[in-house]
């Protein structure tokens, strides 16, 4: 994990270097054209000032991770960019055609979803129209070249600026999302505790009190109550074991060795055969549970002398057979976790369980489970969990669009040379261009394709042929995508080799330009174009891989946090309740025997049972409370992280709430959690504002967003608006949800504060 995070940090720093170099090349290319055409001192100074300002705005305002791109500062910067792009056009018509790409990319970053793509399209189309105005003889293919070129550069600016921000958001959200997963597990633990044990322990307490009163005067009635107490206590102990085991992942190999050791110690001849594929954690845990319970039942309820355990299966299905020669008198599900619990666990993952007595006094327990069980459904955590997948898809679409854009611009340049190279030249260069792009998209930029070093060298050799042959045959360096070879070398070779090869390929483009008689400005353009092609291919491919790596790292952290919480819960449950329920069971059995023989002693035992049951009930409540009570501060942090991970701008204004009553803070935390969850599930918001204000008599919380919900409904667990309203009204407050005159959606909770 540490190594992965270090790689992510290195990649992030490298991404910033790549962004700076690519943007500098775009700006440097424009400046070289200014130098080439009427390079007077005023023109040089003014153009340089405009270009440096564009670069500053792009790097320090639009591309800076964490920048508020919906602020007035961002909109002012976008307005300044409009002036810097269009005002110099009449003065530098041949040097400024690349600048609209900065404006188009910045518009995608700053403007809302509803208008940003319209603005992007308007900017790139305007570039072709403006160039045709300044060059009346410009052919249609030339206009298309400028439109496609600004489209590509706009996407490059947008992508290189956006992806590092997404990566930073994912890094920031890792721990918060892991905590959110733990919080959801805690709520599930608390629900199971109350559902399974709260009622049982309350019933035991009441019945013990009744039985103690009945002893002596109504002994027969007391005996019936004691029998019911025993039944409830045994069932509660089974529930404790079931809940604890369901939160603990068992090791099949450890259970096999344990079974072998226990059976041997009990004098049972054990034969164990295992041959099975790699199992998913859930399937492995279920098989381990079946093995444990099967061996336990054998030792408790049979007089077996031999036992055969066989575990075998294929990639789809794995089975376990536990056969012994001591068939029990009856098959009961009331002991331990029982056959009923085992059947439930196997069925839950798509398996089956069979227990039967065979002729000859043998007993067989057979279970089948899928080798790769369907993962257990986790509580929804909103769009934050889907965001990494969206970011990865976004990176792939962006990379594909940019590479295809380069393909189109190069193809247009080739078609413009038709009179010189003829149809055969067009065919040869087209083969080179399309083959280069095909290898870049189909092989080089695919991290899942694993190639040996020799295979990578073959790919680079093919790219070199497709890139260099058309240039050497027709003497026109514009005909090859040399930068794709450079970027592929950086991606496919070890860094100590890849980057020198990258530099050599970029330098070779300058050599080819010089050999073909181009001037210094054109040579500089060729070098910068090759460098940009290579860096863009490298950056977009690496950043996509980094998003995937961070996604995996976040999942691992969340899984580890949940696993740790499960183990802690199982330990608390056994430590607090296992002993208490066992003591209740044993003392109830003793009382049942003493009820007629020694009523005074029986009454004394019942008093102890009552004390134990009351303490156990208090333990259940304390454990459940520690897992259930929400923290408003933690929920605020989780809401910020979750909304940021979902690419929703969030503004939080929270008054000091340390002095608020506990029940008010817990209720506000619940409203905040459900409000954010509903926002992520049922709206397409881009901005959310969370405001908590309090006075001496009233506390108010508003959750406002600009995404009108598509539906309003209760969540599946009953935590919807109706339940929130009930909770708020229980404190004398009120809850309102609906549209505002500003066409936003607001959830408001108002809770009065008690007077001191």
C-alpha angles and dihedrals in degrees: 000000000000091000091051093051091048090053089049091052092049091047091050093053091046089051091058091051090049091050092051093048095047093048091045090053092052090050094042092053090055091048093051090054089051088053091049095053119054096329099194120161096250091048092049093049095044095046092046091050091051093046094048090049091051089050092048094050092047097048101034102035113020102028100037111113111241095022116144101240093182094058128108088249091060092048091049089050090051090052090051089050090055090055094044091051102043106028095061092047095093091050099044106025095155096043101043106058091098095055099076086069089068091051093046093050092045091050089056090052099047110029124078121261092257095064110014097089090046089053090046091053092046092052096049093045091049090057092062092045094049093049091050088052093054093040106040091181093055107129123229092256088056091054090049089050092057092046094049092042094054089044091055094045090047091053090046091051091047096045098045090047096045104043097061088051091052090049092051091049090052092048091049092047097050099090094036092053090047088052089049090054089050091048091054091049089051091054090051091049091051092049092051092047093053095041096047106031111017095072094040095053093044090052091049091051093051094045093047090054090049094046091050091054092047097050111111098008098052105014096161091054090046090053091055091050090049091051089053091047089054092050093049093046093050091048091048091051089051089050091052090052092045094050094044094047092048090060095046121079109220127212113233093202091052091049091050091054091044091051091050092050096045095046092049092049089051091053094251115140103232128199115187124184123179129182115150140131126251109297132212114249093253094049091045091050093048092050090047090051092050090050093048095047093042092055092043092053091047092055095043103041109027143052095223122165097183133039130181119197118189126180116181140140152134133260089280107038135024125190136193125204123193110184126173138169096235107080111194120240090243138005108239130184094192099085124083113325089336133205091282091059091045091051090050092051095048093045091050091066096041098269136115140227130211128184119180145153114236129204113278096043098284125140126208131194112190128181132176125195134171113260091228106033122200109265117257112258110257124209110270114258097189129247092325092085093051095045097084090054089048090049091051092049090046090053092050094048090046093050092047092049093049094047092048088048090055088049091054095048092048091047090052090052090051093050089050088061094053094113091056104039101028130208094309091054091049091053094047095047092044089055089051095047097046093042091051092050092044092054092044094053100031101042117004098050095042108095092186091063106091114202131179119239090257092052091049090052090052090052091050090048091053090048091050091053093048091047103042106032096068090047094049093045098046101025095230116120092196089074097075135063093223093165091065089062090050094049092046091053091053090050101042103036129064110272094249088058103026099060095048088050088049091054092046093052092048091048091049089060089059091049092052091050091051094047090052091055102253120155126249095267092051091046089052089049091052092051093047093045091052091046092050094048090051097044093047092051091047096044098047092046094047095043091053090052090048092054089053092048092050090048090055092045091052091049091050091050093048092047092048092048092050092046091051091049091049092053091048091049093049090049093049091047094052095040095049104033110017094071094040095053092045090051091049090051095048095044091046090054090049092048090050090057094044097045095096101022100048113007094176093054089045090052090051091051090050090053089056091046089052092052092047093048092049091050091047091051090050089050091052091051093047094048092044091047092051089053097039108041110099124219115221092208092051092046090051091052091046091049091052093048094045095048092046090050087052089055092248116140107233129196118192125193112176125175117214105285102174091108096052117112114264095243090052093051092047091050092047089049089053092049090048093050095048093042092054092043092053091046091055094044102042110027142050097225124169098185133033130185122199115192127177117184128172137187132180093280108023142036119201130189123190126191107190126177137169096229113094106219115247091214138009114215144136120268118250093258095054096255094123130124092287093056092045090052090052092051094048093046090051085069092047094260136113138232126214127187126178150087123315129215087255090063093250130122118244133191110193128185120190119188124177117228121228116250115248 
